[in-house]
Amino acid sequence: MSSPERDELMRLVQEIPEDQVSDALHELRRHLQPVRERPWPPAFFASAPGDGVSIAEQADELLREGFGR
C-alpha cells in the first residue's frame, strides 16, 4: 500500500536529471541515516510482564479460543 506522498516521491525521482541522481541519492541517504542507527531491540520489547514462556506454552489454547479476534 502506498501513500500519496510516496507516490509523489516516486514520480519526482523519475524526473531527476541523470546528472543530479548522485546528489539526490546522497541527500536521501543522509535523511535515512537515523533509521539505520535505531537500537535493537526497541525499547518496547519486554515491556509486558512475564517471561514470554507462559504465553508460548498457551499458544495452541489461545489460538483455539480465537485470540486476536
Buried (B, 14 or more C-beta within 10 A) or exposed (E): EEEEEEEEEEEEEEEEEEEEEEEEEEEEEEEEEEEEEEEEEEEEEEEEEEEEEEEEEEEEEEEEEEEEE
